[in-house]
Amino acid sequence: MVSGVEAIGSAFDNMIDGMIRGQETFKQAVLKLGSSLVTDAIKTATQIAEKWLAKELAQTNATLTGNTIRTTSTISANASAKAASAATGSSTVMADAAKAFSGTYSSVAQIPMWAGY
């Protein structure tokens, strides 16, 4: 990318050179200088915009990737929590069933006609 000072210097040199050689009048040289400066300014602005856009796209991509990883992690953690909860629930049900059976057996064992069985 040509710096602004270099672009102005080059355009001014071309203007002077053209006038010395008699190829253009002062008016033509000034118009050519203005046109050259505008063209260089547009090129510079376009390059700046391209770099900015590339940076923004990279940041957006990084954000989307981070969100995907975070969402996947959350889903995985929720699945693990549900599995742990189900395992805890299952062991609680079995413990409660054992207590209920024990209580029932104790009650039934007290009945004289079932005592021998």
Secondary structure as GFF3:
##gff-version 3
##sequence-region A 1 117
A	DSSP	alpha_helix	4	20	.	.	.	ID=ss1
A	DSSP	alpha_helix	26	109	.	.	.	ID=ss2
A	DSSP	three_ten_helix	112	114	.	.	.	ID=ss3
###
